[in-house]
Amino acid sequence: MTDSPQPSPANPAPPNPAAAKAAEAAPPAAKVKPPAPEDRPFAEFVPQLLLPALAMEIQSYGGPDPVLSFEAGTMPVAGVDSWIVRGELPGERRFWLCFTAPDIQAAKTIALAEGLGAPSLLESFLIDERKTTLALLVSRLVQRLNGQKWLGPN
């Protein structure tokens, strides 16, 4: 009877050719895709991502530092409860981006006011978009403000 050595840390088991081939043939583990910024809870998304991105984009247009806030309140003109991004720019220029539900995919409106008066017009905002993203919210809001000639040298 022959003694065959037993596997141990000092004497590992001989390689198994079938197991090695199976390991080579197995597809690599799928990379885990990080969650999109838009997947974050609304109460985190707006103050932590939207407001800083919006401020940076306004400044990149040569615009002044905006004063931005996020709160639950009453939508201008309509008087409906909503979640509001309020913005103020020099020259008593103010805007309200209102969400009808605590979700960036919810219906949105925008109101603008210049001077001391209250806004008198509420406009739909991003109504034709299938999916709202951080980049889309920022770019379209800044585009709207720039259209008012509120940002930079127009």
C-alpha positions in Angstrom: 0.0 0.0 0.0 1.4 3.4 -1.0 1.1 6.4 1.2 -0.1 9.4 -0.6 0.5 12.7 1.1 -2.5 14.4 2.6 -3.2 18.1 1.7 -2.0 20.6 4.3 -1.0 24.2 4.3 2.6 23.1 3.8 1.6 20.6 1.1 -1.4 21.9 -0.8 -3.7 19.6 -2.8 -2.7 19.1 -6.4 -4.6 21.4 -8.8 -7.9 20.2 -10.2 -7.8 20.8 -14.0 -11.6 20.6 -14.2 -12.1 23.3 -11.6 -9.4 25.5 -13.2 -11.2 25.3 -16.6 -14.6 26.1 -15.0 -13.1 29.2 -13.3 -11.6 30.4 -16.6 -15.0 29.9 -18.4 -17.0 31.7 -15.7 -17.9 35.3 -16.8 -16.4 38.0 -14.7 -18.5 39.3 -11.8 -20.8 42.1 -13.0 -19.7 45.5 -11.9 -22.1 47.1 -9.4 -23.4 50.3 -10.9 -23.6 53.1 -8.3 -27.1 54.5 -7.8 -27.9 57.6 -9.8 -28.1 60.9 -7.9 -31.8 61.0 -8.8 -32.3 57.8 -6.8 -31.5 59.5 -3.5 -34.4 60.5 -1.3 -36.0 63.8 -2.3 -35.2 65.5 1.1 -31.5 64.7 0.5 -31.3 65.2 -3.3 -32.5 68.9 -3.3 -30.4 70.4 -0.5 -27.3 68.2 -1.0 -27.1 68.0 -4.8 -29.6 70.3 -6.6 -28.9 73.5 -4.7 -25.0 73.4 -4.9 -25.2 72.4 -8.6 -27.6 75.2 -9.3 -25.5 77.8 -7.5 -22.3 76.6 -9.4 -24.1 76.8 -12.8 -25.5 80.3 -12.1 -22.0 81.5 -11.2 -20.5 79.8 -14.3 -22.8 82.1 -16.5 -21.1 85.0 -14.8 -24.1 85.5 -12.7 -24.0 86.6 -9.1 -24.0 84.3 -6.1 -27.6 83.3 -5.6 -29.3 82.9 -2.3 -31.0 79.5 -2.5 -33.3 77.7 0.0 -35.5 74.6 0.1 -38.7 74.4 2.1 -42.2 73.1 2.2 -44.6 75.9 1.7 -47.4 77.4 -0.4 -46.9 77.6 -4.1 -47.0 81.2 -5.4 -50.1 82.2 -7.3 -51.9 78.8 -6.8 -51.7 78.7 -3.0 -51.2 74.9 -3.1 -48.9 73.1 -0.6 -45.7 72.2 -2.3 -41.9 71.7 -1.9 -40.1 74.8 -3.1 -36.7 75.8 -4.2 -36.5 79.5 -3.6 -33.9 81.6 -5.2 -32.9 85.3 -4.9 -30.6 87.2 -7.2 -29.4 90.8 -6.9 -31.8 93.4 -8.1 -34.7 92.0 -6.2 -35.0 89.1 -8.7 -36.7 86.0 -7.2 -37.8 82.6 -8.5 -39.6 79.6 -7.1 -39.3 76.1 -8.5 -42.2 74.2 -7.0 -42.6 70.4 -6.8 -46.2 69.1 -6.3 -44.9 66.0 -4.5 -41.7 65.1 -2.7 -40.3 63.5 -5.9 -38.2 65.1 -8.6 -40.3 63.3 -11.2 -43.5 65.0 -9.8 -45.1 67.9 -11.7 -43.1 71.1 -11.4 -43.9 74.8 -11.9 -41.8 77.9 -11.9 -42.7 81.4 -10.8 -40.6 84.6 -11.3 -40.8 88.0 -9.8 -38.8 91.2 -10.2 -38.9 94.1 -7.8 -41.0 94.0 -4.7 -44.1 92.6 -6.3 -45.4 89.0 -5.9 -45.2 86.6 -8.8 -48.4 86.8 -10.9 -47.7 83.9 -13.3 -47.1 80.3 -12.6 -45.6 78.3 -15.5 -45.3 74.5 -16.0 -41.7 73.4 -15.9 -40.2 70.3 -17.6 -43.6 68.9 -18.6 -42.4 67.1 -21.7 -39.5 65.2 -20.2 -39.8 61.5 -19.6 -37.3 61.4 -16.8 -36.0 64.3 -14.8 -32.3 64.3 -13.9 -30.1 66.6 -11.8 -28.4 67.9 -15.0 -31.7 68.5 -16.7 -33.2 70.4 -13.7 -30.1 72.6 -13.4 -29.6 73.3 -17.1 -33.3 74.2 -17.8 -33.7 76.3 -14.7 -30.5 78.3 -15.5 -31.6 78.5 -19.2 -35.0 80.0 -18.0 -33.2 82.5 -15.7 -30.8 83.5 -18.5 -33.8 83.9 -20.8 -35.1 86.6 -18.4 -31.7 88.2 -18.8 -31.0 87.8 -15.1 -27.6 86.1 -15.4 -24.4 87.5 -16.6 -23.9 90.0 -19.4 -26.7 89.4 -21.9 
